[in-house]
Amino acid sequence: MIGMATSPTPPIARLTRHLRASDLRAAALLATQATHAITDISEGVHQSVWRTLGAPGGAAPDQTRGLTGLIYQSIHSATGLIGRGLDAALTRLEPTLRRLETVGDESPERVAVIAALNGVMGDRLTASANPLALPMTLRYQERLTHYSRALQPDLTLKQQLPQVSAKVLLVIHGLCMNDLQWTMPSATGTPAHANHATALADAGGATPVYLRYNTGLHISDNGLALAAQLEQLLAHWPTAVTELTVLAHSMGGLVIRSAVSQATSAGMRWPQQLKNIFFLGTPQHGAPLERAGNWVDLLLGSTPYSRPFAKLAQLRSAGITDLRYGLVRNQDWHGHDRFRRQPDHRTPMPLPDGVACFTVAASTAAKHSHLADQLVGDGLVPLRSALGQHDTPAHCLQFAPARQFIAYRTSHLALLSSPAITQQLLQWLA
């Protein structure tokens, strides 16, 4: 009827669209960890003051002794007891809360927040079994939507995919991002349903498969997990896969390089189908911001009063610290203190043999400038790093000149939505 208003969405429905039953338990775990961390910092500052007065310390350099030490120990014990009690109570409450959840996919806003949290501290979320820790999933995106669903390779993939090609396009996001962010909003604010991935898939007749993963884990750990999932996916693909192409943004490029190396060493079959890799703004040799973070660690640790606060800077994840030099192998980080300043000791890893590799680098500058290329780049990754160039010849990645493209007036995130880059990718694919 004319003038009839539609019923507004109930507040509880709007809220539960962004929440899950396990979120309360996840928040309680984070609060418990934060309380422990703040207590450690407070005790460290306390002991630093006592040490300047000549007072002896406790069992560890940052611990106090006597009654003061007992108070801090009591805080830790009470926090742990309360945290375990909350975790047990909320675990029992979850089945009831789950009935309030909105049926369907997670909202894009929730996915974005959780992806960012995983990028910053995803290794800690995984270590504490926090429900917010993202599992690695291969996903399919419905056209004209902002949702995706996880594929189950052990089931019949033909029933999960509307159409299947003998060509597969694997799409990998970067640090703190997720698979839904390949589709960027248009300038008018309306959803833009085309992206690099859909353009490549349509042009090449491929089925796009998106990766969602915890970017806070070590790059080599994600590489190993991806290698195993690809082996399973291609083994269960409804038709024989003739070609695998990878489109990777930022950290995603390091993850696929690690996955190829580990899969080849393990004798997996899927690297034989790998034909092309397109890198978008991948920090092949690291990013300056993480090296700056390492300097913050050094500066905070230079005085006894600021040393306890170095723990705040060390909250950043293993995935972030791997970006200092672009570590893609286990041996590059295993057994090393990832917060201690040290030179680049990576084992050189060339581009995979027999694979056509293309790289797109970006600069926020208007035109080529040596100073801007060195200091600015795309705002996060310098041009030399994205192009695979290095002062040590063994570390240089041999991208053919015709397989390099530099986008000017383009930021790191704008790499995902630049029409010029879409056209360049299509030219390379052709």
Summary of the structure (lengths in Angstrom):
residues: 430
radius of gyration: 24.2
end to end distance: 53.5
largest distance: 84.0
contacts: 1357
relative contact order: 0.10
helix: 47%
strand: 11%
